[in-house]
Amino acid sequence: MRRPAAVAAVTAGLLAAGALAAVAGAGLVRNDADHSVTPLATAPPTVTAAPPAGPPSRGPLVAAAQRYLDAVAARDAGAVASAFAPDGLVVDVGREIRGRDAIRRWAAAEVIGGSYTLLDHTPHPGGTTLLVRFRPDGTGDGFRARYRLDITDGLITTATLEYA
C-alpha cells in the first residue's frame, strides 16, 4: 500500500511541476503567497537593488567649466575659446586642437548647435572632470563623454575629451 501512495505523491509532484512550467511558458507569473496566477504583462516588477552610484559631485562646478558649458548653450564659439588659455589645448578623442583661434574654429564646426547635459563632475588637483551627455545636433540620445579639464588661473589649459 505504501508503494502506490509514493507513486501517487511523485505523480502529483510531476503534475504540479508541469503546471508551473505551463504557467511560465504561457507568459504568466504564479504568486506563491496566494497561489494566484497573473499575466506577465501585468505582474508586479521584480525589485532589485540599484547599482552603487559613482562618487558624488562635490560642490559647485568650477567657473571655467561652467563658462565652457554656458558658451555652448549660448551658441557662441568665441566664448567657448575664451574659456581657454591663449595656448589652450583640446584633445578631442586623440585629435589635438591648440590655441584660441583653432579652438574657436573647432567649436564653431563641431560643438556649437549641440547641447550638453552635465551628469556628474569631480574635482581633481588643478581642475575638474565632467561626465556629460552631448547631443551634437541638440536632439536625440547623443553620447556620454568624460571631459578632463586642467585649469590654471581660471582658464582651461587642457581639455581631454573621451567617450564614456
Secondary structure, 3 states (H helix, E strand, C coil): CHHHHHHHHHHHHHHHHHHHHHHHHCCEEEECCCCEEEEHHHCCCCCCCCCCCCCCCCCCCCHHHHHHHHHHHCCCHHHHHHCEEEEEEEEECCEEEECHHHHHHHHHHHCCCCEEEEEEEEEECCEEEEEEEEECCCCCCCEEEEEEEEEECCEEEEEEEEEC
